[in-house]
Amino acid sequence: MQGCAFVTNQADIPALVKSQFERVYAAANLACYFSDSESDALAWLAALGCSLDNE
């Protein structure tokens, strides 16, 4: 796993979601990204070298 992108625009309390997951990913030393935009989140994952291809 290279990282995880979260799209929080529909969360009831986005700041709470972010703070909880930031701690978990920081403790695991994994990159994470939070955005209101799915396209921004996918672009960040692509920059890490992640792909949507299942090949």
Backbone bond lengths (Angstrom), bond angles and torsions (degrees), N, CA, C in turn:
res aa  C-N    CA-C-N  psi(-1)  N-CA   C-N-CA  omega(-1)  CA-C   N-CA-C  phi
1 M - - - 1.446 - - 1.530 108.09 -
2 Q 1.317 115.47 128.70 1.462 120.47 -178.49 1.520 112.79 -95.63
3 G 1.295 117.40 -29.09 1.459 121.20 -177.91 1.511 110.20 172.53
4 C 1.305 115.49 176.72 1.452 121.36 -178.47 1.525 109.07 -140.82
5 A 1.314 116.53 134.13 1.461 121.73 177.19 1.520 108.50 -110.77
6 F 1.299 116.26 131.52 1.455 122.68 179.77 1.521 109.89 -110.61
7 V 1.320 116.79 132.08 1.462 121.93 173.04 1.525 105.40 -105.60
8 T 1.327 115.36 112.04 1.467 120.21 -169.73 1.524 114.08 -107.88
9 N 1.322 118.14 12.38 1.461 119.83 -174.12 1.526 113.64 -65.58
10 Q 1.309 118.76 -18.82 1.457 119.89 179.27 1.535 112.96 -108.30
11 A 1.306 116.80 6.44 1.467 120.21 177.04 1.526 109.61 -72.37
12 D 1.317 116.61 145.95 1.462 120.84 178.30 1.524 110.96 -62.63
13 I 1.327 116.02 -42.24 1.467 121.23 179.95 1.531 107.66 -133.92
14 P 1.334 116.81 84.47 1.467 119.88 -176.51 1.526 114.26 -54.57
15 A 1.317 118.16 -38.19 1.469 120.57 -178.83 1.534 110.98 -63.89
16 L 1.307 117.08 -36.15 1.467 120.83 178.56 1.530 110.45 -68.89
17 V 1.312 116.71 -43.83 1.468 120.98 177.27 1.522 109.16 -58.12
18 K 1.321 116.31 -47.80 1.464 120.65 -178.66 1.527 111.45 -60.78
19 S 1.325 117.30 -47.45 1.467 119.48 -176.53 1.529 111.86 -64.27
20 Q 1.319 117.23 -37.67 1.468 120.36 -179.58 1.527 111.27 -67.91
21 F 1.320 116.45 -48.75 1.463 119.46 -177.34 1.522 112.08 -72.98
22 E 1.316 118.36 -32.33 1.470 120.14 176.76 1.519 111.04 -58.14
23 R 1.317 116.73 -42.94 1.470 120.28 179.41 1.520 111.80 -63.58
24 V 1.324 116.41 -42.93 1.463 120.73 -178.78 1.526 110.47 -63.85
25 Y 1.325 116.07 -47.55 1.467 119.70 -177.62 1.523 111.59 -70.86
26 A 1.301 118.13 -34.50 1.467 120.74 176.59 1.529 109.79 -64.79
27 A 1.328 117.30 -42.55 1.463 120.82 179.32 1.529 111.18 -64.02
28 A 1.329 116.50 -31.72 1.460 120.88 179.39 1.531 111.86 -89.22
29 N 1.325 116.34 -0.64 1.464 122.11 -178.92 1.527 111.99 56.87
30 L 1.340 115.83 43.12 1.458 122.82 177.92 1.521 109.57 -116.70
31 A 1.311 116.07 142.36 1.459 121.25 179.66 1.527 109.98 -71.83
32 C 1.317 115.89 141.58 1.458 120.10 173.82 1.522 109.07 -142.39
33 Y 1.319 115.06 155.37 1.460 122.38 -175.54 1.522 108.00 -140.34
34 F 1.309 116.74 138.42 1.456 122.24 180.00 1.507 108.96 -120.97
35 S 1.333 115.72 135.32 1.451 120.39 -177.33 1.524 109.88 -151.65
36 D 1.314 115.26 159.20 1.463 121.17 171.56 1.525 110.47 -91.42
37 S 1.317 116.06 -6.45 1.461 121.64 -173.78 1.525 111.28 -118.68
38 E 1.320 115.96 125.51 1.458 119.97 177.75 1.524 110.48 -64.34
39 S 1.326 117.79 -37.62 1.466 119.88 -179.22 1.529 110.99 -65.99
40 D 1.341 118.12 -37.73 1.464 120.58 176.05 1.530 110.85 -65.10
41 A 1.330 116.15 -41.37 1.463 120.73 179.79 1.529 110.38 -63.37
42 L 1.325 116.59 -43.68 1.463 120.01 179.03 1.526 111.37 -66.68
43 A 1.321 117.20 -36.65 1.467 120.67 177.46 1.524 110.47 -64.24
44 W 1.330 116.96 -40.16 1.467 120.68 178.57 1.528 110.16 -63.87
45 L 1.325 116.25 -44.43 1.470 119.63 177.70 1.521 111.33 -62.26
46 A 1.320 116.86 -41.00 1.464 120.61 178.29 1.525 110.74 -62.28
47 A 1.332 117.14 -37.58 1.465 121.05 178.56 1.532 111.35 -64.16
48 L 1.324 116.71 -25.99 1.465 121.04 176.24 1.528 111.62 -80.74
49 G 1.317 115.87 -10.28 1.461 120.21 -178.34 1.513 112.91 98.06
50 C 1.318 117.20 9.29 1.460 121.29 178.58 1.528 109.21 -78.91
51 S 1.314 115.92 153.84 1.459 121.08 -178.13 1.515 109.46 -137.73
52 L 1.325 116.18 151.90 1.452 120.97 175.20 1.519 111.53 -85.08
53 D 1.327 116.70 -7.98 1.459 121.09 179.50 1.514 110.03 -66.67
54 N 1.311 115.63 139.88 1.470 121.30 177.56 1.516 111.54 -100.76
55 E 1.306 116.96 20.11 1.468 121.27 -177.40 1.502 111.37 -84.63
